Amino acid sequence: MAHRRGLNRTGAGRTVDFTARAEVSGRVRHVFDVLTDWPRQTAWVPATVVARPEGGPVGVVGERFVGTTTLGPWVLVDPMEVVARQTPDDDRPGRVSIVKTGDVFGGTVEIVVAPAGTTGGRVRIEWTEHLVVRPRGLALLAACGGALPGLVGRVAFEAVLRRARDDLHGPS
């Protein structure tokens, strides 16, 4: 698959790729736990409610959750499943890999949380998405946008991380 300015052509649609980065004060484990408490993201992502199905696993591989975004009459249901999870410790960063399983967006999300530099108290976050845009019309629109959909995704998720900053700082 050839990379070209944030868009890839695949048999299943178009992919829109971006990475949002942020650095916050706090402890790596706390930041990781907050970011992977999916319903908590409802407070940070505009017009979106994030929920787990009742009775499903929490904080493990196989955990499922759904982001539902409502913009006027349009509703986007974005179901996801955690497929890999590495809790941070002293020797390694925290990492969670997610697969999007919806009709509109497929693809993957990877969130990495690591110490920022050698001095304690700062945490680096990288949130990478490879969105597969499935409906043909929306995929064509994404293709016509060139690099713009990836740029919009990066800017939007950097704003989400800024909104989450108070939660992410947490206890020292």
C-alpha positions as CSV (number, residue, x, y, z in Angstrom):
1,M,0.0,0.0,0.0
2,A,1.6,3.3,-1.1
3,H,1.5,6.3,1.3
4,R,0.7,9.6,-0.3
5,R,0.0,12.7,1.7
6,G,-2.1,11.1,4.4
7,L,-4.3,9.0,2.1
8,N,-3.9,5.4,1.0
9,R,-5.9,3.5,-1.6
10,T,-7.2,0.2,-0.3
11,G,-9.7,-2.3,-1.6
12,A,-12.0,-1.4,1.3
13,G,-12.1,2.4,0.9
14,R,-9.7,5.2,1.6
15,T,-7.5,5.6,4.6
16,V,-7.0,8.8,6.4
17,D,-3.8,8.7,8.5
18,F,-2.8,11.1,11.3
19,T,-0.9,11.3,14.6
20,A,-1.8,13.8,17.3
21,R,0.9,14.5,19.9
22,A,0.8,16.2,23.3
23,E,2.9,16.5,26.4
24,V,1.4,16.8,29.9
25,S,2.5,16.9,33.5
26,G,1.8,13.8,35.5
27,R,2.6,10.1,36.0
28,V,2.7,7.8,33.0
29,R,0.5,5.2,34.6
30,H,-2.2,7.8,35.6
31,V,-2.2,9.3,32.1
32,F,-2.5,5.9,30.5
33,D,-5.4,4.9,32.8
34,V,-7.3,8.1,32.1
35,L,-6.9,7.9,28.3
36,T,-8.0,4.2,28.3
37,D,-11.1,4.9,30.5
38,W,-13.1,5.2,27.3
39,P,-16.4,6.7,28.7
40,R,-14.3,9.5,30.3
41,Q,-13.6,10.7,26.8
42,T,-17.2,11.9,26.5
43,A,-16.1,15.1,28.3
44,W,-13.3,15.8,25.8
45,V,-14.7,14.9,22.4
46,P,-17.3,17.4,21.2
47,A,-20.8,16.1,20.4
48,T,-19.7,12.5,21.3
49,V,-20.8,10.0,24.0
50,V,-18.4,7.1,24.6
51,A,-19.9,4.0,26.3
52,R,-19.1,0.4,27.0
53,P,-21.6,-2.3,26.6
54,E,-22.9,-3.6,29.9
55,G,-21.2,-6.7,31.2
56,G,-18.3,-6.5,28.9
57,P,-14.6,-6.7,29.9
58,V,-12.9,-3.5,31.1
59,G,-9.2,-2.6,30.8
60,V,-8.2,-5.8,28.9
61,V,-7.8,-7.1,25.4
62,G,-11.3,-7.7,24.0
63,E,-12.8,-4.6,25.7
64,R,-15.4,-3.0,23.4
65,F,-16.8,0.5,23.4
66,V,-18.7,2.8,21.1
67,G,-18.4,6.4,20.3
68,T,-21.7,8.0,19.2
69,T,-21.3,11.4,17.6
70,T,-24.5,13.5,17.0
71,L,-24.3,16.6,14.7
72,G,-27.8,17.9,14.1
73,P,-29.8,15.1,12.3
74,W,-26.6,13.0,11.6
75,V,-25.5,10.3,14.0
76,L,-22.2,8.4,13.6
77,V,-21.9,5.2,15.5
78,D,-18.2,4.2,15.8
79,P,-17.8,0.8,17.5
80,M,-14.3,-0.3,18.6
81,E,-12.4,-3.2,20.2
82,V,-9.1,-3.2,22.1
83,V,-6.9,-5.8,20.4
84,A,-3.6,-5.2,22.3
85,R,-2.8,-3.5,25.6
86,Q,0.5,-3.0,27.3
87,T,0.2,-1.2,30.7
88,P,3.2,1.1,31.3
89,D,5.9,0.3,33.8
90,D,9.3,1.6,34.7
91,D,10.9,0.0,31.6
92,R,8.3,0.4,28.9
93,P,5.7,2.8,27.7
94,G,2.0,2.1,27.8
95,R,0.4,1.2,24.5
96,V,-3.1,0.3,23.4
97,S,-4.2,-0.9,20.0
98,I,-7.8,-0.6,18.8
99,V,-9.7,-1.8,15.8
100,K,-12.6,0.3,14.5
101,T,-15.4,-2.0,13.4
102,G,-18.1,0.4,12.1
103,D,-19.9,0.7,8.8
104,V,-18.5,4.3,8.3
105,F,-15.0,4.0,9.8
106,G,-12.8,0.9,10.0
107,G,-9.1,0.9,10.6
108,T,-6.9,1.2,13.7
109,V,-6.0,3.4,16.5
110,E,-2.8,3.3,18.6
111,I,-2.3,5.3,21.7
112,V,1.2,5.4,23.2
113,V,2.0,7.0,26.6
114,A,5.6,7.3,27.7
115,P,7.9,9.5,29.9
116,A,9.0,12.7,28.2
117,G,12.7,12.9,28.5
118,T,14.9,11.9,31.5
119,T,13.4,14.2,34.1
120,G,10.2,12.9,35.8
121,G,6.8,14.5,35.8
122,R,6.3,15.0,32.0
123,V,4.4,12.5,29.9
124,R,4.4,12.2,26.1
125,I,1.2,11.0,24.3
126,E,1.0,9.9,20.7
127,W,-2.5,9.1,19.3
128,T,-2.2,7.6,15.8
129,E,-5.2,6.7,13.6
130,H,-5.4,4.9,10.3
131,L,-9.1,5.4,9.4
132,V,-10.6,3.3,6.6
133,V,-13.4,5.4,5.2
134,R,-15.9,2.8,3.9
135,P,-18.9,4.5,2.3
136,R,-18.0,5.1,-1.4
137,G,-19.2,8.7,-1.4
138,L,-17.4,9.6,1.8
139,A,-14.3,7.8,0.6
140,L,-14.3,9.9,-2.7
141,L,-14.8,13.1,-0.6
142,A,-11.7,12.1,1.5
143,A,-9.7,11.4,-1.6
144,C,-10.6,14.8,-3.1
145,G,-9.5,16.4,0.1
146,G,-5.8,15.4,-0.5
147,A,-3.9,15.8,2.8
148,L,-6.7,17.9,4.4
149,P,-8.6,15.0,6.1
150,G,-5.4,13.9,7.9
151,L,-4.6,17.4,8.9
152,V,-8.1,17.9,10.3
153,G,-7.9,14.6,12.2
154,R,-4.5,15.6,13.7
155,V,-5.8,19.1,14.7
156,A,-9.0,17.7,16.1
157,F,-7.3,15.1,18.3
158,E,-4.7,17.6,19.5
159,A,-7.7,19.7,20.6
160,V,-9.2,16.7,22.4
161,L,-5.9,16.1,24.2
162,R,-5.9,19.8,25.3
163,R,-9.4,19.4,26.6
164,A,-8.3,16.3,28.5
165,R,-5.3,18.0,30.1
166,D,-7.0,18.6,33.5
167,D,-7.9,14.9,33.8
168,L,-4.5,13.9,32.5
169,H,-2.5,15.9,35.1
170,G,-3.9,14.0,38.0
171,P,-2.1,13.4,41.2
172,S,1.7,13.7,41.3
